[in-house]
Amino acid sequence: MLKRKDKKNAKQNDWHRAAVMLLVCSLLLSLVPEVMAKKKTSGNFYDTKWSYNTKRKTLTLSCKGRMDDEYSSYNGGYWAWHEWSDDIQKAVVKEGVTYLGEGTFHYCRKLKQVTLPKSLKEIGTDAFMSSGISEITLPNQLKKISEYAFWDSELKEIKISKNVTQIGRYAFWNCKKLEKVTLSPNLKKISQAMFCQCVKLKTITLPKNITRIENGAFYESGLTNITIPKKVTTIEKEVFYHCTSLKKVTFETQKLKTISS
């Protein structure tokens, strides 16, 4: 058992620790306004100019030609506006931008509305990854959607403009709310895992110029029926793996050479 003096000392030590912790917490709290004040609302990321309206929760981006990619060697950091990623609800990309940079809006969970310019020709890797975007209008001049572009986003519907000839692998992977897709007639393949885990996607019309359906294209999707177009020569492995709702597959093609494992 502790002696009375030991108990007194122990009690004093507890008070000292509590006082120190209170002091540390007070110092940290006093720094919060200063840290918040340092969050920039405008600036430049090399050739990309940005500004954020905190009242309207709107991000505006502009540059001439191609935006830079955040994952390049430039300082090894995120886009400057990602300090506001938990706050951004709208985004406007100005005319003149031809390439939407890698990871531009990734993890912007509250992002609901995006205006893209007519000049846009390519959407970079991860551009809308894990964003809150549920619908989007793609410009007619768009030619390419890179890999992982809309991965894990809140997309419900998307119409791919007719000039798009390339859609990268995993582009719509894990878009669990995606129900309706209109593909460009100029696509020639369905890329690897493009619609993997799109559990609400019940049906889709494949473009007539498709010649190849790559690995896991509809892996664990909600497909109930699908028609394989006339020009398809190859169906790679696990294209319909775990498609437990799939009831009917219609083969229009007479050129099919391979159905993989």
Protein Blocks (a to p, Z undefined) as FASTA:
>chain_A
ZZfklmmmmmmmmmmmmmmmmmmmmmmmmmmmmmmmmpccbdcehjaccdddfklopacd
ddehjaddfklmnhoiacfklmmmmmombdcddehiabdcehklgoilkbmbdcddfklm
bdcehklgoiabfbdcddfklmbdcehklgoiabfbdcddfklmbdcehklgoiakbmbd
cddfkbcbdcehklgoilklmbdcddfkbcbdcehklgoiabfbdcddfklmbdcehklg
oilkbmbdcdfbfkbfbdcZZ
